[in-house]
Amino acid sequence: MRSSPWICAALFGLASLPSTASAYEDQATLGLAVGWAGIPNSSTLPRNGIDVGLTAGFGITDAWGIQGVLSYNVFPDDRRLQMGVAGLEAIYLLDIVRFVPIFGFGVDGMLSAYNGRTRGDFAIHALLGVDYLIDARWLVGADGRAYWVTTNGGSFLDPLFFTVAARVGVRFDTR
């Protein structure tokens, strides 16, 4: 086909134009999440718990953002496991009108207490979520994070744990 090079050139030209969208680079977001925390492969630790988290983030481009995460996880049992997690994550927001799929990854510091012992660990995580934009200011959403405890060799924690939470958030213009 003779028109194929022209079509490819036109598509390349359109793709290389600078983006004029200003979806997230001029916004900050605060959120509160509540949900499930789990260590499904554990044979010694409680497997199911409660996750409560706070997020605060800002956009760095029209699709990428940085977000801080603080969460507290408690696993009720005869010997209760408690975990505090502080993390920083890079998020990619695929803005589709009102529904916004979110993908991300992050690094975390963790402090856990179990059976009279306290330990600090490091973890990395992957994030998958979706937000529904109620209006220009408010959002509701859900997300899941899979954590890999990188320093679990000397830890009483299992190497993998998960959180799944429902979230409400508020957005602010920073301009």
C-alpha positions as CSV (number, residue, x, y, z in Angstrom):
1,M,0.0,0.0,0.0
2,R,1.3,3.4,-0.9
3,S,-0.6,5.3,1.8
4,S,1.0,3.2,4.7
5,P,4.1,5.4,5.0
6,W,2.0,8.6,5.0
7,I,-0.4,7.1,7.7
8,C,2.6,6.1,9.8
9,A,4.3,9.5,9.4
10,A,1.0,11.2,10.4
11,L,0.5,9.0,13.5
12,F,4.2,9.5,14.5
13,G,3.8,13.3,14.1
14,L,0.6,13.4,16.2
15,A,2.2,11.2,18.9
16,S,5.3,13.5,19.1
17,L,3.2,16.7,19.7
18,P,3.6,18.0,23.3
19,S,0.8,17.1,25.6
20,T,-1.5,19.9,26.5
21,A,-3.4,18.1,29.2
22,S,-2.9,19.2,32.7
23,A,-4.7,16.5,34.5
24,Y,-2.4,15.7,37.5
25,E,0.7,17.9,37.4
26,D,-1.2,20.7,39.0
27,Q,-2.9,18.7,41.7
28,A,-2.3,17.2,45.1
29,T,-4.3,14.4,46.6
30,L,-5.1,13.2,50.2
31,G,-6.7,9.9,50.8
32,L,-8.0,7.5,53.5
33,A,-8.2,3.8,52.9
34,V,-9.7,0.9,54.9
35,G,-9.5,-2.8,53.9
36,W,-8.0,-6.2,54.3
37,A,-4.4,-7.2,54.9
38,G,-3.3,-10.7,54.4
39,I,-0.4,-13.1,54.7
40,P,-1.9,-16.1,52.8
41,N,1.1,-18.4,52.8
42,S,1.9,-18.1,56.5
43,S,2.0,-21.2,58.7
44,T,2.9,-19.4,61.9
45,L,1.5,-15.9,61.7
46,P,-2.2,-14.8,61.6
47,R,-3.3,-14.8,57.9
48,N,-6.1,-12.2,57.9
49,G,-6.0,-8.7,59.2
50,I,-7.2,-5.1,58.9
51,D,-5.5,-2.4,56.9
52,V,-5.9,1.3,57.6
53,G,-3.9,3.7,55.4
54,L,-3.3,7.4,54.6
55,T,-2.0,8.6,51.2
56,A,-0.7,12.0,50.1
57,G,0.6,12.6,46.6
58,F,1.1,15.1,43.8
59,G,1.4,14.9,40.1
60,I,4.7,15.4,38.3
61,T,3.4,15.1,34.8
62,D,-0.1,14.7,33.2
63,A,0.1,11.0,33.9
64,W,2.8,10.3,36.5
65,G,2.7,11.1,40.2
66,I,4.5,10.5,43.5
67,Q,2.6,9.3,46.5
68,G,3.5,8.8,50.2
69,V,1.7,6.0,52.0
70,L,1.4,5.4,55.8
71,S,-0.5,2.3,56.9
72,Y,-1.2,0.3,60.0
73,N,-2.0,-3.4,59.7
74,V,-3.3,-5.4,62.7
75,F,-3.8,-9.2,62.5
76,P,-6.0,-10.2,65.5
77,D,-5.0,-13.5,67.1
78,D,-3.9,-14.9,70.4
79,R,-0.6,-13.4,69.6
80,R,-1.5,-10.3,67.6
81,L,0.7,-9.2,64.7
82,Q,1.0,-5.4,64.2
83,M,2.7,-3.7,61.2
84,G,3.3,-0.1,60.5
85,V,4.4,0.7,56.9
86,A,5.8,4.0,55.5
87,G,6.4,4.0,51.8
88,L,6.9,6.1,48.7
89,E,5.5,5.1,45.4
90,A,5.5,6.2,41.7
91,I,2.1,6.0,40.2
92,Y,0.8,6.0,36.6
93,L,-2.7,7.3,36.2
94,L,-4.5,6.3,33.0
95,D,-7.2,9.0,32.9
96,I,-10.3,7.7,31.2
97,V,-12.9,10.4,32.0
98,R,-14.3,9.4,35.4
99,F,-12.6,6.0,35.8
100,V,-8.9,6.2,36.4
101,P,-6.9,3.0,36.4
102,I,-3.7,3.3,38.6
103,F,-0.5,1.3,38.3
104,G,2.5,1.8,40.5
105,F,5.5,0.5,42.4
106,G,7.2,1.6,45.6
107,V,9.7,1.2,48.4
108,D,8.7,0.8,52.0
109,G,10.1,0.7,55.6
110,M,8.2,-1.5,58.0
111,L,8.1,-1.9,61.7
112,S,6.4,-5.0,63.0
113,A,5.6,-6.4,66.5
114,Y,4.7,-10.1,67.1
115,N,5.0,-12.3,70.2
116,G,6.9,-9.8,72.2
117,R,9.5,-9.1,69.4
118,T,9.8,-5.9,67.3
119,R,11.6,-5.7,64.0
120,G,12.3,-3.3,61.2
121,D,12.3,-4.5,57.6
122,F,12.4,-3.1,54.1
123,A,9.9,-4.0,51.3
124,I,9.1,-3.2,47.7
125,H,5.6,-3.3,46.4
126,A,3.4,-3.2,43.3
127,L,0.1,-1.3,43.1
128,L,-3.0,-1.8,41.0
129,G,-6.1,0.2,41.6
130,V,-8.9,2.3,40.1
131,D,-10.4,5.6,41.1
132,Y,-13.9,7.0,40.3
133,L,-13.9,10.8,40.1
134,I,-17.2,11.9,41.7
135,D,-16.5,15.5,40.7
136,A,-13.5,17.8,40.3
137,R,-12.6,17.5,44.0
138,W,-13.7,14.1,45.4
139,L,-12.9,10.5,44.4
140,V,-13.6,7.0,45.6
141,G,-11.6,4.0,44.7
142,A,-10.0,0.7,45.5
143,D,-6.5,-0.6,45.3
144,G,-4.4,-3.6,46.0
145,R,-0.8,-3.8,46.9
146,A,1.5,-6.8,46.9
147,Y,4.5,-6.4,49.2
148,W,7.8,-8.4,49.1
149,V,9.7,-8.1,52.3
150,T,13.3,-7.9,51.0
151,T,14.9,-8.4,54.4
152,N,12.7,-11.3,55.5
153,G,15.7,-13.7,56.0
154,G,16.1,-12.8,59.6
155,S,12.5,-11.7,60.1
156,F,9.5,-13.4,61.6
157,L,7.5,-12.1,58.6
158,D,6.7,-14.1,55.6
159,P,8.2,-12.7,52.3
160,L,4.9,-11.8,50.8
161,F,1.9,-9.9,52.2
162,F,-1.1,-8.1,50.5
163,T,-3.5,-5.3,51.1
164,V,-6.8,-4.6,49.4
165,A,-8.6,-1.5,50.4
166,A,-11.5,0.9,49.6
167,R,-10.5,4.5,49.5
168,V,-11.9,8.0,49.6
169,G,-9.9,11.0,48.5
170,V,-9.9,14.7,48.0
171,R,-7.9,16.6,45.3
172,F,-6.5,20.1,45.5
173,D,-5.2,22.4,42.8
174,T,-1.6,23.5,43.4
175,R,-1.6,26.2,40.9
